[in-house]
Amino acid sequence: MQEADLALLIDTARCAGRVATSFVGKTAKCWDKPGGAGPVTEADLAVNDLLQNTLCTARPNYGWLSEETEDGTARLDCDRVFIVDPIDGTRSFVEGSNTWAHSLAVAEHGVVTAAVIYLPLRDKLYAAALGRGSTLNGQPILAAGTGELSDAKVLAARPALDTEHWRGAVPEFKRHYRPSLAYRLGLVAEGCFDAMLTLRRSWEWDIAGGALIVTEAGGICSDRIGSDLRFNNAEPLLDGVVAGAPDTHASLIAALATA
């Protein structure tokens, strides 16, 4: 079933890319969500409609969790659920940048079994099915890194360097940044960076696709204290995310404060 689901996600992600790129980021209608939840554009909603109509028609017994759909409890009774972010990196989209992504995943009983991250303006499509490995544009990829944090290239927002997050001195890794969490996970999976981390509570739709792509590429993806990630929770939030090649991941978890 994972391979059939993956084929569906790949085809649908490419369709989503055509919808999103039919809008011009800087001129697409944009407004702020209530409660400081960030911006949303007409492109986000158009992509969400395309994803929901296509995926739920193809798999009517699957649940649905999306950043741009009001959440409910029905998905909790489903064995399998789609977890999607129509456009991850909406601010990047609005600015006219090319680092935004579509993130699509299927989770079964809390475990992601098929996943796609697609960046249409960079022509990068990451894909994975449970037990089948990860690919970028159809070619196998492997996470790679170092256990020495002083040598590591880590994708992280600047607040992750606050001293309160670390057991001792803040590690002097080489910090880099990309606006899309999904893209950060993809870059770790293909070995361009040793690790990524975000220490704030994170929505499942930002993480689900990339988590499988990292692990199927031989990396490790956990919450901020090293616990396994589970998806389709009643409150779809995770306690931060740390992902990387095994040695780098272990070094980061050892250095992070537990509270």
N, C-alpha and C positions, 0 to 999 in steps of 0.2 A: 504493500500500500504506500510505503514511503516514496518509492520511485514514481508512482502515478501522481501522488500529491506534489512531488517536486516538479514534475513536468508541467502540471497545472500552474504552480506558482511562477515558474519561469515564463511561461507564455503570458500570464496575467501581468507580471511585472513589466514586460516589454510593452504591453498595451498601456499600462499606467504611464510609462515613460512618454509615449506618444501624446497622451492626454496632457500631462504636465507641461511638456515642452511646447504645446500649442498656446500656452500663456506666456507672456513676457514678464519675467519676475518683477521688474521695477514698475510696471504699469498694471499688474494684476491687482484687483481690489483686495485690500488688506485691512483688517481690524484687530483689535486686541480682545482676547478672551476675558471673561470675568475672573476676578480674583487673582490677577497678575499671572495667569497661566500661559502668557506669551501670545505671539501673533498667530493668526490664521488667515489664509487667503482663499479666494475663490478656486484656485487650483487645488488646494488641499481637499476641499469639499468635492470637487469634480472627480478627483482621483479616488477618494473614499467611495463615492457612488459607484464608480466603475469596478473597484475591487469587491465591494459587497455584493453587487448584482452578479458579477461573474463567478466569484468563489462560492457564494451561498447557493446559487443555482446549480453549480456543479456538484456541491456536497451539501445538500439540504439538511442533513442530520448533524452537521458540525456547528459548534457554537461560534460566536463572533465577539471579538474584543478589538476595538480600534480607538486611536486617539480622537478621531473625529466623529464618533458615534456615541450617543448617550449610553452609558453602561447599565446593565441590568443583571438579574440573577439567573436568567435562563441558561447562560453558558455554563454555569456551575454543574448543571445536570447532564452535560454532554461529555462523552468519552473523549472526543476530539474537538479542538477549537482553533479557529484562525486567530492569530494575533498579529495585527498590522499597524504600521505607521505609514499613512499615505505619503507624507513628505517629511522625512526626518532631516531637520536643518532648515526649517521654514525661514528663519532670518537670513540664511545664506541664499535661499531662493529669492527672497524679496530684494536682496542686494544685487542680484544678477550674477552671483557666483556659481561655480559648478560643483560644489562639494555637498550638495544635498542628495538624499537617497530615498528610494522606496524600500521599506523593510517588511517582509512577509514571512510568516512562519505558521506551521501546524504543530500544536502540542497535544500529546495523548497522555491522559492521566498525569499531567504536570511536566512531562518530558517532551522537549522539542524533537520532532522526528523528520521534519523537512523545513528548509529555510532558504530564502533568497534575499540578497541585498543588491539593489541595482542603482547605479549612478548613470543615468542616460547621457548627461553632458560630458562624462569622462569615459563612456563606453566600457564600463566595468560592471560585470555581473558575477557576483559571488554566489555559490550555491552549495548546498550540502544536504545529504540524506543520512539518517542515523545508520552508522555502520558502513557507510559507502565512501567516506572521505569527502574532502572539500575541493572545490575547483574555482578558478577565476577564468571567465570566458572559455570554459570547457577544459582548461588545463589544471592538473593537480597542483595544490599549494600546500606548504608546510610552514607552521610557526617555528621560529628560530630565535634564540636569544642567549643572553649571558646571565649567570647568577650573580655577577659583580655589578651592583647597582650603580656604581660610579662610572661604569662603561655603558650602561643601558640607555636606550632611547625609549622614552615613555611618553605616551599621549595622555595629557591630563590638563584640566583647567587650572589656572593659577591658585584658586582657593585650596586645592589639594596639597599645596606646600605649606599650609598653616601648621605651626608647630603642634597644635592640639591634636592633630591626627596621627602623630608618630610617637613611638615609645621613647626615642632619644632624639638625637639630632636628625633633622630632615635629610634624607639621602640626597646626595649630589648627583642624581641622574640628569640626563639631558632631556629637558622637558620640551615637548612639542604639542601642538594643538590642531584639531580639526573640529568644525562646529557640529558635525553629525556623529552621535554616539555609534550608530550603526556602521558608518564608514570607519571610525576608529577601530572597531572590532574586525572589520574586513582587512584593514592594513596590518593588524597584528597577525591575522590568520595567514596572510601571504608573506610574512617574514620581513616586512619593511620596517617594523618597529618591534622592540622586544616585549612591550607590554602596553596596556592602557589601564587607567583607573578613573573612577568617579566615586567620590565618597559621600555624596548626597543620596537621598532616597531616589530611586530611579523607576520610571514607569516600565512595565513589562514590554510594551510595544517598541520601546527604544532598544531593547536588549535581546529579545527572544531569537530573532533571526541570527544575529551575530554570535550569540552564545554557542549555537550548534556549529556554525561555520568555524569558530575558533577550535572547539574541541575535536571536530572531525579533521582539522588540520594538525592535530597532535598537541595543541595547547591546552590550557586549563582556564576555565571561567567559573568564578565563584562570587559570593558576596564579599563584603569588605573584611570579614573575619575568616574567610576561607571555607564557608559552608556551601554545599551544593545549591544551585538555583532550582527553584520549582516555579512553574508557571500556571496560569489560570487560577490565581488566588482570588479570594473574595474581594480583598483590597489589592488591586494589581500593581503593587509597589514592591521593589526589592531594596534590601539594605546595602546600597552601593554595589559596585561591580569592580572586580579586579580580574583582568584577563592577560594571559601572556604565555610565552614558552615556559615549560615546567620549572626550570631553574629560576627564571626571573620572577615568575609568579610566587614561588616559595619564598624568595628573598623579600618581596614586597609584603607578603602576609606576615612574615616574621618581624618586619620593621614597623608595621602599622599598629597603632594603639587599638585596643579592643573596645573601648568605649569613648 
